[in-house]
């Protein structure tokens, strides 16, 4: 084992890669269902508010995920 793990969970490492990935996805989905009111740091809340205000002032500035990914990739080629 390359990382410290609760020994209770060690048997999970015997699962195949696809099964472990599915387990991770299922865990995240279960967290998302329960985590409707997680605390947000004040600076993150302020940044989200700032971005929302910018978007409301210039809705045409928004990009799709595909556009944003291509922009980012083109800057690093």
GULO-831708 format. One record per residue (C-alpha): x, y, z; residue in three letters. Coordinates in nm, 3 decimals. Layout:
BEGIN
+---------+---------+---------+-----+
|       X |       Y |       Z |   r |
+---------+---------+---------+-----+
|       X |       Y |       Z | ala |
...
+---------+---------+---------+-----+
END
This chain:
BEGIN
+---------+---------+---------+-----+
|       X |       Y |       Z |   r |
+---------+---------+---------+-----+
|   0.000 |   0.000 |   0.000 | unk |
|   0.146 |   0.337 |  -0.104 | unk |
|  -0.065 |   0.554 |   0.119 | unk |
|  -0.203 |   0.535 |   0.472 | unk |
|  -0.550 |   0.390 |   0.479 | unk |
|  -0.794 |   0.289 |   0.743 | unk |
|  -0.737 |  -0.089 |   0.769 | unk |
|  -1.114 |  -0.136 |   0.759 | unk |
|  -1.112 |  -0.018 |   0.397 | unk |
|  -0.809 |  -0.221 |   0.280 | unk |
|  -1.027 |  -0.496 |   0.125 | unk |
|  -1.159 |  -0.237 |  -0.119 | unk |
|  -0.816 |  -0.230 |  -0.284 | unk |
|  -0.879 |  -0.586 |  -0.399 | unk |
|  -1.159 |  -0.462 |  -0.624 | unk |
|  -1.074 |  -0.409 |  -0.989 | unk |
|  -1.007 |  -0.060 |  -1.120 | unk |
|  -1.350 |  -0.024 |  -1.281 | unk |
|  -1.520 |  -0.137 |  -0.960 | unk |
|  -1.319 |   0.109 |  -0.748 | unk |
|  -1.398 |   0.393 |  -0.988 | unk |
|  -1.767 |   0.305 |  -0.968 | unk |
|  -1.741 |   0.300 |  -0.589 | unk |
|  -1.585 |   0.647 |  -0.589 | unk |
|  -1.861 |   0.776 |  -0.817 | unk |
|  -2.127 |   0.621 |  -0.595 | unk |
|  -1.967 |   0.773 |  -0.284 | unk |
|  -1.957 |   1.120 |  -0.441 | unk |
|  -2.320 |   1.087 |  -0.548 | unk |
|  -2.421 |   0.989 |  -0.195 | unk |
|  -2.232 |   1.287 |  -0.051 | unk |
|  -2.399 |   1.522 |  -0.299 | unk |
|  -2.741 |   1.400 |  -0.191 | unk |
|  -2.667 |   1.472 |   0.174 | unk |
|  -2.452 |   1.782 |   0.145 | unk |
|  -2.706 |   2.049 |   0.067 | unk |
|  -2.578 |   2.298 |   0.326 | unk |
|  -2.203 |   2.263 |   0.344 | unk |
|  -2.028 |   2.567 |   0.486 | unk |
|  -1.853 |   2.788 |   0.231 | unk |
|  -1.552 |   2.998 |   0.327 | unk |
|  -1.631 |   3.371 |   0.317 | unk |
|  -1.371 |   3.437 |   0.048 | unk |
|  -1.522 |   3.168 |  -0.176 | unk |
|  -1.869 |   3.309 |  -0.127 | unk |
|  -1.742 |   3.657 |  -0.213 | unk |
|  -1.571 |   3.526 |  -0.528 | unk |
|  -1.885 |   3.345 |  -0.642 | unk |
|  -2.090 |   3.660 |  -0.584 | unk |
|  -1.833 |   3.868 |  -0.779 | unk |
|  -1.843 |   3.627 |  -1.073 | unk |
|  -2.222 |   3.618 |  -1.073 | unk |
|  -2.233 |   3.998 |  -1.083 | unk |
|  -1.987 |   4.007 |  -1.374 | unk |
|  -2.193 |   3.752 |  -1.563 | unk |
|  -2.516 |   3.940 |  -1.503 | unk |
|  -2.356 |   4.257 |  -1.644 | unk |
|  -2.221 |   4.081 |  -1.953 | unk |
|  -2.405 |   3.755 |  -2.022 | unk |
|  -2.234 |   3.722 |  -2.360 | unk |
|  -1.899 |   3.675 |  -2.187 | unk |
|  -1.991 |   3.324 |  -2.073 | unk |
|  -1.834 |   3.023 |  -2.243 | unk |
|  -1.938 |   2.662 |  -2.268 | unk |
|  -1.711 |   2.404 |  -2.107 | unk |
|  -1.582 |   2.305 |  -2.453 | unk |
|  -1.495 |   2.667 |  -2.534 | unk |
|  -1.321 |   2.720 |  -2.199 | unk |
|  -1.120 |   2.398 |  -2.240 | unk |
|  -1.008 |   2.498 |  -2.590 | unk |
|  -0.911 |   2.846 |  -2.468 | unk |
|  -0.706 |   2.699 |  -2.186 | unk |
|  -0.538 |   2.445 |  -2.413 | unk |
|  -0.450 |   2.704 |  -2.675 | unk |
|  -0.276 |   2.917 |  -2.411 | unk |
|  -0.050 |   2.626 |  -2.312 | unk |
|   0.051 |   2.489 |  -2.651 | unk |
+---------+---------+---------+-----+
END
